[in-house]
Amino acid sequence: MPRLPLLGRLSTREYVALVLGFIFIAFEGIIRLIILVLLPKPIINWFYERSRFLFHYTSGHELSSTSPTPTSGNASGTEFESGVSGFSSPNPNASTWGKKPPRKKTIADRILRARDFTELCDIYGYTPEEHVVLTKDGYLLGLHRISAKKNEVNPRPGTSTGRPVVYLHHGLLMNSEVWVCLTEEERALPFVLVEWGFDVWLGNNRGNKYSKKSIHYGPNSTKFWDFSIDDFAWHDIPDSISYILEITKAPKLSYIGFSQGTAQAFAALSIHPQLNEKVNVFIALAPALSPAGLAASIVDGLMKSSPTLMFLFFGRKSILSSATMWQSILYPPIFTKVIDTSLIWMFDWHSRNITPTQKISAYAHLYSFASVKSVVHWFQIMRNGAFLMYDDEVMSPAVRTSVSSYRPARFPTKNIATPIVLMYGDQDSLVDIDAMTKQLPRHTEVRRLAGYEHLDVLWGKDVDRDVIPEVLDALKRYCETPEMVGVNGTSRKHDEED
């Protein structure tokens, strides 16, 4: 492939992709401006209905012959056709069609429409607490806590329960809602854990839906978004853990991370030796350390050749901030199809282990705000094939020699003293388990999940059989008070299955 004279490390094909990318982003920006600023709500609702009609027309589903009955106020009275999915429209002015869906569809419908973490927990009868952590560099992080079992309320919120503590942390472009937006409560890890006798906490990264505040900068400031994985490791994770232990009076907690939530723990435990004394076990679900790259070869090559191109595409604030706008105007099955297609193209994830109902419900809670810089950090890691701290110099490969005087700092992950349990899907394109274990201490345990991809570990239809029992086993082996774990019907049910 011939190379162009400027920025010669890019091929002609990559230049074409670069130009088309700029055109697409500019076009998307114009559309977003028109929708959010110029179009009145009735017009936006009309587009939603057109996307709905288009879905039924192209998929072969027929709309109910029942005349539409307008609804008012909120989305709780609006439903998708039961023959398609049984879901309600998130559009408050959409029309009601068809018959009342069965209970399982109704639950999925409520998950789709739930506005926040509290409403998601309420679906299954749990009452969460909300907490706020002030990091040492001035960010306010939202924490959620589930300390009372189903249909119970903690009489003394914000105090110790005396139970073993578990802390769950989400992945990239996510928030704490991803743990509780499952269509069956036995597949929702936080609910299972609280029924087994754990005091469950869920964290949120700076910048996302529950942590979009700082005492120094507003979210419209570029400085607010000037953070990467380094900042999660130096501040967010250790400060959240310290706050949780202060409230619960527990000597240690168990950490469960998903995807980037595992990378943040790898980083934090490696640079804070004292933090290892506060974590009795680190369970890494779909672990991320130094992924080889993306399935989309053009994007992979382009970003590895120059990770900072992301700043040219998306600026220096939050990335993909228009996702919520598209979600509001697209019929949920179409929005789900867009996400599925993107995951196949970018990562070769086909998500066959996740049911269509679960996808439509959970994808509504998939995206949350994250900094462009944190994504650039991941491309730097992929480019170097090592778990590095953020590289501010970003030197070109063309100016580096075989014996370079420059080497970006690495997270010393082999120094982690906390017991580590990896649970990975053998179909996950982001996990090279052999390369990963070479960067981790020898005491690391590995559990292979046959046939699982990345998101399957979180939302798969059989996580209650394949994933959650492994998590419970690790927690019971390492927590300080195993005698307090598994004290109700939930544990007996699992014991009987075993």
N, C-alpha and C positions, 0 to 999 in steps of 0.2 A: 504494500500500500504506500503510495507516494506521500511525502510529508510536506506541509506548507512551511515557508521560511520562518514565520513568526511563531513563537512558542512551539518549537519544532518537536517537542515530545508528544504533541497531539497528532493523531492521524487525520486524514481527510474525513474519514467517517465520523470521528469524534468532533471535528469542527462542524460538520453538518448537524450532528445531534445538539451541539452547543447552540447554534443559531436557532434551530427549531425549538429548543427549550426556552430560549429568550422570547420567541414569538408567542409560544403557548402561555407563558407566565404573564406576558403583557396583555394578551387577549383575556385571560382569566381575571386579571386585575380590573380590566374595563368592565367585564360582565359583573364582577362583584360590586363595583362602584355603582353601576346602574341599578342593581337589585337592592342594595342596602340604602341608597340615597334617593334615587329618583322614582322607583316604582312604589305605588301605594299597595297596601296589604291585599286588597281584592285581586290585583293583578298577580301578585306572588301566589295567592291561593289558586288562581286560574292555572298557572304553570304547574302547580302541584297536581291538580286534577288532570291536566293533560298528560303528565308523566304516568299517572295512575292508569289512565285510559290506554296509553301506549303499552304499558306492561301487559295488561289483559289482552290487548289486541295481538301483540307479538307472541305471547306465551300460549295463546289458545284458550285462556280462561274467559268465561262469559260473566259479565256483571249480572247481579241478581235483577230479575224483572220487577222486583218490588220498587215502588217509587221512592226516591230518596227523601228522607226526612231531615230537614236542616236541624242542626244542634246549635247550642249557644253556650257561652261561658267558658268551657274548657274542653279538653280532649277526652275526658273520662267517659263521655257518652258516645263517642264515635268509634266505629269498628270497621276493620277490613272485612271483606267477604270471607265467611267461614270456609268456603271452598278453596280459598287460596292460602290463607295463613291464620285467620282468626285474630289478627292484630288490629289495634286501633291506630287511627291516623294521629301523628303528632301535630297535625294541622288543626287548630281549634275550630276552623270554619268548614272542615270537610264534611261530607254528607254521610249518613248512616245507611248501610246496605246489608241485606242478608239477615241470617238468623243469629241468635246468641251462640257464641262459640262455647265449646266444652271448657271445664275448669282449667285444664292444663294450658289451653290457648289463652284463657283469660289472664292467667298468671304471666304468661309470656307477654301479653298485651300490656299489663301493668308495668312490667320491667322496661319495655320499650318506651313508655311514656314517663317513667319516673324521672323527676328533675334532679335528684341528688342522692347522696349516699343514704340519708335518713329514710327517704321514701322507698328505696330499694330494700332496706332492712325491714321496714314496716310490712312489706308484702308477706314476709314469712313470720312476722310476729316478734321481731327483735327490736330493742330500743337502744340505739347507739349513743355514746357521748361524743361531744366535739371538744377538742383541745387545740391550743395554739402554742407553738414553740418559737421562741425568738433565737435565731442563730447568732453566733458570735459576730458575724459580719452584717447583721441587721435585717435578715429576711424572716418573714412570719410564715411558718409552715403549719398547715392544718393537719391534725392527727385525729383519727377516728378510733373509738374504743367500743368493743362489745364485751361487756363483763357479766351480763345477766342472760340466763338461758331463755329459751323461747317462751313468750307470753309472761315473762317476769321482768321486773325493773329493779335495778340496783338502788337500794334505799339511800345509799351514801355515795353518789357519783363523785368522781375526782379523788377517791380515797383508795386505800389498799383493800383487796379482796382476800389476800392470803393465798391466792391460787398461783400456779406456775404461769409465767408471762410469755406470750408469743408475739413477735413483731413481724408483720408482713409488709413487703415493699414491692411496688408495681414496676413495670418496665417503661421503656422509652415511649413518649407521646401518650402516656396513660395517666390515670389517677387511681385512687383507692376503690372506685366503683367497679373496676374490672374483677375484683375478687367476689363480689356479691350479686352480680347480674346474671346468675345462672337460672335456668328454667326449672331446676329441681334442687331443693335445699340440701339433699344428701350429696350433691356434687359441689356445693359451695364450701370451700375449705374453712373459711372463718366460722360458719355456722356449726360445722362438724366439730371444730376445735372447742368452741364455747360449750357445746353439749358434753364434750369429754372432760370438761373441768378446767379449761384454760381461760386465762384473762387475755383477750385478743386485742391487739392494737394494729392499726393500719396507717402507714405513713404516706406522705405526699411530697414530691419534689418541688423545689422553688419554681415558681412560674406557672404551675399548672392550676387547674380550676380552683383548688382549695388553698393555694399558696401564692396567690398573685399579688403580694404586697411586701413592701420593704419600708423600713423607717428612714431610708436614705433617698430612694428613687421611686418614681411612679412607673407603672407598667408601660407607659408611652415613651419612656426614656430608653435610649440605646444602652445606657449603663446598667439598667435593671436586668437586661438580658445578656450581660457579659459574663456568662458562667458556662462551665463545662463539667465533665465528670470529676475533675479535680475538686471543684467546689462542693459537689455532693459528698465526696469522700472526706474533705477537710472539715466540713461543717454540718451538712444536712443529716447524714447518718449518725455520727457520734453525738450531736446535740439532741437529736430525737431520742436516741437510746438513753442518754443521761436523764432527759425529762421523764421518760416512762419509768425508769428505775426509781427516780425520786418520788413519783406519785405512788407507785405500787409498793415501795419499800422492799422490793425483791433484790437479792444480791446479784442475780444474773437473769438474762432472758434468752429465749431461742429466736433466731432470725431465720425467716423464710423469704427468699427473694425470687422474683420471676424476671428472666431476661436481663435488662439493664439493672434491675434491682439486685441481681447477683453481682454484676460488675461493680456496682457501687459498694457492696459489702467487701468484695475482694480488695478493692482499692483502700477502703477505710481501715479494714483490719490489718492491711500490710503496712500502713504508715502510722497507725496509732497502736503501738504495742500494748498500752494499758487498756485499750478497748477489748482486746482478746479476753481479759479477765472479767468482762461484763457479759460475754456471750457464751453460753454453754454448748451450743451447736449451731452451725450455719448450714441450712438446707437450701441448695441452689436448684430451682426448677427452671428447665430450659436455660442452662447457664450460658452466659456471654462473657468472653474474655478477650480473645483476639480472632474474630471471624475471618475466614479466608477472603470473603467478598460476596458480591451480589450475583444472582442468577442472570440479571440483565447486563449483558456484557458491555454494552455501550455506556451505561451509567457507571458500571463498575470501573471500566478503564478510564473514563473521563474524570471521575472523582478521585481515583487513586493517583492519577497523574498530577492533579492539582486540587486538593481538598478544599482550598479556599474559594474555588468557583462557586461553592454553595452560597457564599456571601453575595456574589454577583446575582445569583438567581433569586435569593430569598431575603436579602438584606441582612441586618445584624440584630434583629429582634426575634420574634417567635416564628417558627416554621409552620407552614400549612395552616395558617390561621383561618383560611377561608373554608376549611372542612366543615365547620359547623353551619356555615351559610348553605352549602350544597346539601347538607343533611336536611335542612329545614324545607327545601323546595323540591326534593326528590322523594317519590314514593319509596318507602322502606325496602321493598324487594329490589328496586333498581339501585338504591344506594348500596345494598348488600352485594349486588352483582358487581358494582364498580370496585368495591373493596376487594372482593374475591379475585377479580381480574388483576388488580394491582399487586396483590400478594403472590399470585402465580408468576407474573412477569418479573417482579423484583426479587423474589426469594424462592420461587418454585414450590410454594406451599399451596397444596390443593385442599387442605382442611376437610378431607373426607370423613374424619372422625368427629366433626362438629355438625350437629343436625341443622337443617335449614331454619327451624324455629329458633334454635339457640343463636344462630348467626344474626338473624334479624333483630333479636332482642339485644344481644351483646354489642353488636357493631354500633348501636346508638350511643354506647358508653365507651367506645374504644379510644376515641381521640381526646387528648387534652393538650394544652399548650406546653411547648418546650422550646428552648433556645436553638437558634441555628448553630451557634457555636458548639453545642453539645453533639450535634449531628456531624459537624466538621471534625470533631474530636474522634468520632468513630471511624471516619474515613482515614484519618491519620493512623489510627491503630491498624486498620486493614492494610494500608499502604506499607507499613513497616513490619507487619506480621508479628507484632509484639504489643503487650499491654502497657502502653506508654502514657505518661502524663501529657497534658496538652502542649503542643509544640508551637510556641509563639513566633519562632523564626521561620518555620516552614521553608527550609532550604530546598532548592530544586535538586533533583537527582543529578542534573547535568553538572553541578558545581561540587558534587561530593566525589571523593576519591575512594579507592578501595581501603585505604588507611586514613579514615577521616578524623579530624580533630574535633568533630561535632557529633554528639550523640544525645538525643532527647532522653530525659530521665524516665526510668521505668518504675512501675509500682513493684516493690519487692515482695511479690505474692508468696514466694517460698518461705517467707518468715512468719506466715500466719500460724498461730498456735491453736486457734479454735478448731475443734473437730469439724470437718467439712463432709457433707453428703451431697453428691451430684446426682440429679435425676434428669436424664436427657432422652429425647426421642431420637431413635436411630435413623429417622427420615428427616431430621432437622438440618437444613442446609447451612445454618449458622454455627453448628457445633462440630468441630473436629476434636473428638474426645482424646485422641492420643496427643495431639499438639497441646491441648488444654492441660492435661495431667502433668505434662513435662514442666509446666510453669507453676505447679502447685506443690505443697508439701507432701511427703510420702504417706502421711496418715489419711489422705483424702480417700473417701469411699465413693464408689461409682455404682449407680443403678441404671440399667438400660431399659427404656420403655419401647418395646417392639412395636413398630408401625406408627409411632407418634411423630408429628411435626412440632413446630414451635408453639403455636397457639393451642394445639390439642392438649398440652399439659395443663392448661388453664381451663379450657371450656370443652374438652372432649367428652363424648357421651358416656365413656366408661371410666372417668377419673375417680369415681367413688370405689372402683374395684382395683384399678391399676396404680393410681398415684397416691390417693389419700391414705390408704393403709400403710404404704411405705413411709409417708410423712409421720404418721402416728407412731410407727415403730421407732423411728429415729428420735422423735421427741421423748418418748418414754425411756429410751436408753440413756439419754443425756441430761434430762431435766433434774433439778435438785430434789424435787418431791414427787417421784413417780407414783407413790402410794395415793396421791390425790388425783391421778389421771384415770379416767374411765370409771365413773362412779354412777352411771345411770344406764337407761335402756339402750343408748346408742352403742356403748361398749359391748354389752351383751350380744347385741345384734351382730356386730362384727366378729365377736368370738365364736358365735354359732356358725357363721359363714366359713370361718377358718377351720 
